[in-house]
Amino acid sequence: MADPVAHKGTLTFLIGGSRSGKSGHAETLVTAHPAPWSYIATAQAYDDEMRERIALHRSRRGEGWMTIDAPLDLAGAIEALPDGQPVLVDCLTLWLTNHMLAEHDVEAECRRLADVLSRPRGPWFVVSNEVGQGIVPDNALARRFRDAAGRLNQQVAAVAETVLLMVAGLPLKVK
């Protein structure tokens, strides 16, 4: 019988503003573990600028990385990982955007994801944007997004072992 503790993992949640260094720091943390590493990407390339951003992220990763595109079924992609697999999920706010634009049940999807993340089976690192420190958006969709992102970030932070706030490329340990 397999040892149930053998595959106990950890969840590290990295949150911060745009260009705060979240992704780069998360990549450094993941690669401190033995390869292979999984990178679960949630972005969808709807325009040239987003294609360039995706290409930049891919160019930073070298040998040993396996990229999994999961713009919607992030929980399923994480559940499909082998036990012990180091993984980087980048990022929750793009995933949330995809669900909002598809008019899915965002609350149900967030609960499902938080449930999966509460049971890490390896060193898992999850990146998200902090969107609640600016001004109140001027339109209803942006306010719904800000509120949903804030609730999602709280759910993930609650189940994470470690929470890092990234500021100007520097990690500040919150939890």
C-alpha positions in Angstrom: 0.0 0.0 0.0 1.4 3.4 -1.0 2.3 5.8 1.8 -0.3 8.6 1.8 2.2 11.1 3.2 4.8 10.4 0.5 3.1 12.7 -2.1 2.1 15.5 0.3 3.0 18.7 -1.4 3.1 22.3 -0.8 1.3 25.3 -2.4 3.1 28.6 -2.7 0.9 31.5 -3.9 2.7 34.5 -5.6 0.6 37.6 -5.9 1.5 41.2 -7.0 0.9 43.9 -9.5 1.7 43.8 -13.2 5.4 43.5 -13.9 6.2 43.0 -10.2 8.4 39.9 -11.0 5.8 37.2 -10.0 6.4 34.9 -13.0 10.2 35.2 -13.0 10.4 34.5 -9.2 8.0 31.6 -9.5 10.2 30.1 -12.3 13.2 30.4 -10.0 11.4 28.7 -7.1 10.1 25.8 -9.4 13.5 25.1 -10.9 15.0 24.7 -7.4 13.2 21.3 -7.6 14.4 18.5 -9.8 13.1 18.5 -13.4 10.8 17.9 -15.2 8.7 20.9 -14.4 5.2 21.6 -15.6 4.1 25.1 -16.7 0.3 25.4 -16.8 -0.5 28.4 -19.0 -3.9 30.1 -18.8 -3.3 32.8 -21.5 -5.1 32.8 -24.8 -3.4 34.7 -27.7 -6.2 36.9 -29.0 -3.9 39.5 -30.5 -0.3 40.2 -31.5 0.6 41.8 -28.2 -0.5 38.8 -26.2 1.3 36.4 -28.6 4.5 38.4 -27.9 3.9 38.2 -24.1 3.4 34.4 -24.4 6.6 34.1 -26.5 8.6 36.1 -23.9 7.4 33.7 -21.2 8.3 30.7 -23.2 11.7 32.0 -24.2 12.7 32.3 -20.5 12.1 28.6 -19.9 14.7 26.2 -21.1 15.1 22.4 -21.1 13.1 20.5 -18.6 9.8 22.4 -18.9 6.6 20.9 -20.2 3.9 23.5 -21.1 0.3 22.6 -20.6 -2.3 25.1 -22.0 -5.3 25.2 -19.7 -7.3 28.4 -20.4 -10.5 27.0 -18.9 -10.0 23.6 -17.3 -7.2 24.5 -14.9 -8.4 22.3 -12.1 -8.5 19.3 -14.5 -5.0 20.1 -15.8 -3.7 20.2 -12.2 -5.4 17.0 -11.2 -3.9 15.2 -14.2 -0.4 15.9 -13.0 1.7 13.0 -11.7 2.3 13.0 -7.9 5.4 14.9 -6.9 5.5 17.0 -10.1 6.7 20.5 -9.6 4.3 22.9 -11.3 3.9 26.6 -12.0 0.4 27.9 -12.8 0.5 31.3 -14.5 -1.8 33.0 -14.0 -5.2 32.9 -12.2 -6.4 36.3 -13.3 -6.1 35.3 -17.0 -7.9 32.1 -16.2 -10.7 34.1 -14.4 -11.0 36.4 -17.4 -11.4 33.4 -19.7 -14.3 32.2 -17.6 -16.0 35.6 -17.3 -15.8 36.2 -21.0 -17.3 32.7 -21.6 -20.1 33.6 -19.1 -19.4 30.5 -17.0 -20.3 30.1 -13.3 -17.3 31.9 -12.0 -18.0 31.1 -8.3 -18.3 27.4 -9.0 -15.1 27.3 -11.1 -13.2 29.2 -8.4 -14.5 26.8 -5.7 -13.5 23.8 -7.8 -10.0 25.2 -8.3 -9.5 26.1 -4.7 -10.5 22.6 -3.7 -7.9 21.1 -6.0 -5.2 23.5 -4.8 -6.0 22.6 -1.2 -4.6 19.2 -1.9 -1.1 19.7 -3.4 0.6 16.5 -4.5 4.0 18.2 -5.2 5.6 21.5 -5.0 3.0 23.7 -6.6 3.4 27.5 -7.4 0.5 29.6 -8.4 0.7 33.2 -9.8 -2.0 35.8 -9.6 -2.4 39.6 -10.0 -3.4 41.8 -7.1 -6.0 44.0 -8.7 -7.7 45.5 -5.7 -5.2 48.2 -4.7 -6.1 50.7 -7.4 -9.1 52.9 -8.0 -12.6 51.6 -8.3 -13.1 50.7 -12.0 -15.6 52.9 -14.0 -17.6 50.1 -15.5 -19.6 47.1 -14.2 -17.6 44.4 -15.9 -14.3 45.7 -14.6 -15.8 46.0 -11.1 -17.1 42.4 -11.3 -13.7 41.2 -12.4 -11.9 43.0 -9.6 -14.3 41.6 -7.0 -14.1 38.1 -8.4 -10.3 38.2 -8.5 -10.2 39.4 -5.0 -12.4 36.6 -3.8 -10.4 34.0 -5.8 -7.1 35.3 -4.4 -8.5 35.1 -0.9 -9.6 31.5 -1.5 -6.2 30.4 -2.8 -4.3 32.3 -0.1 -6.3 30.5 2.5 -5.3 27.1 1.3 -1.6 28.0 0.5 1.2 27.1 2.8 3.2 30.1 1.7 2.0 33.5 0.2 4.5 35.8 -1.3 3.6 39.4 -2.3 5.9 40.5 -5.1 6.9 44.2 -5.1 9.4 45.6 -7.6 10.9 42.2 -8.1 11.2 41.5 -4.4 9.3 38.7 -2.6 7.7 39.7 0.7 6.5 36.8 2.7 2.9 37.3 3.8 2.1 33.8 5.1 
